[in-house]
């Protein structure tokens, strides 16, 4: 019943549809009423694919009879229309494919999951796994339009690269646009825009990053040192296999652009979830503790912590309450960590009721070890809720 959690996220995303982040400087116009989203069918889908650099298609169920579901459908349409309006000067087309009327088109295009958004670029199909809001979708599509490999040429660009601690990223050093660079480039296309690929042809940049010729470094989020992708020179398959094996980070931030991908990538039906508000002193301190724990356990494939910053998703606490049908005995705007079962919505949380002290890295590691060993599990939540601060 993982759909319960996906319903939570879908509902959350639709409530945030037009909450474009003023503090990040994103300002969107009002919808001007002009229809830009096409109804894609057998007669026009080939023409649409040829016409645009990117074609963004929403695969949907037929218009429902239920008024509440109709409103939800209309909100999704409006997101697409507003996104199309904002990106009107880009070579991006937008369309909708009805899962009942356009079965043949969906089959030919490889559309499988109803309710999903697919982006066609050249011979690739990219599924959008983010929050369906205009600002998130605009940024996502602009990223897809870019070249999949970004070049690093000078010290300023190196500094910007080194500040990207929240992102999985790879960087390779190549002689030029030779066959090894092209293999790296082709591998990057498999992961664009979710995983960032960088390259340099500059000897001084490579020296600063401790890169040898035809070597590729893999940076896990929040880690101080990269891992060297084994093998040199590397083929496209070598890189793809390594990234696929290591893309689940030890500590990963829940972000608008990959919210569904992250939540669906659970560890045997559970997530270890941490709430920490980075701008809050306690939240910042707790996040630093989480980073220490992640760095100490980066080689443990069984550990992955999802960090949620309530500032990014202010409705998350109320949605957790709504979904579970019970009131949290937790303030999710304060540092918290718990284990959540994605199949039945049960969860158990570390007792952090002491307002004075946050747990140390050692205490946190002990609790995580208990979770991974099964000594702490979500089956205990009902019987122990009243005793230890869980619910």
C-alpha angles and dihedrals in degrees: 000000000000086000087081091068092042088052088053091053093044091051091046092051093050091051088054094047097117100023093111108182109257092182089060090050098248110147121179127194123236114265108272095209096245115134110233101154113093129218100236117214142150092283099055111022096091092049091049092051092052096043101058136052086220128022116195114198129185112207108208145169118251116282104285125233093223110097094218092053090045090057091050090050091049091050090054090049090050092052090054093046093050091047090050090050093051092047096041093122091054124082094250126128126201129205146158126228119202111221091213104038097036103041093136093050091049091051093049092048094046095242107162112155116066111221093032131120118226127195120203117205120169104311095337132097117205120191115216109228099177143098108298097233127124096244094049093045093048092053091045094052093046088053091051090051091057124086108274091234120056117204122230110207110157147022095270091055090047090055091050090049092051092052093060094092095146094060135080103232140168130204128189134190116221138171091235139298092330130140092278092054090047090053088052090048093050091049090051091057089063091063105031124164100002096062119039122227124197133180139186135198091185118108095207092051090049091049092051090051093043092240124156123207112290091005123134125205122205117209117202114203115274094003118132096214130038127233119238112236102237118247132042125246097025129211124217090255092051091055095042093050093048094048092045091052095046105033094101100086125212088234118021131173120231105236135183094242096056104022095129096042090053096046094046090052095077128159107248092321099317140090127202100219126194126190115204128156103216095203091054116085094230091043091050092049091049091049090053089052089051090051091052091051091048092049091050091050103035091122093055106100091192094063124082123150121198111213116205119191106204089211088067095047108025093171095055096095094052091046091052088053092048095048096047095043091225136086120259115239085209137088102224091192086068123066111285137160128192145150116251126198108218094199102057104012093242117144143177124206133203110252105251097157092128102100093196104058136037117211116269121241088256093052090047092050091050091052092047090050088054090051094049092046092050095244087118113041140152093251087075095057100094097046096044102035097101094044107050109023097266118122 
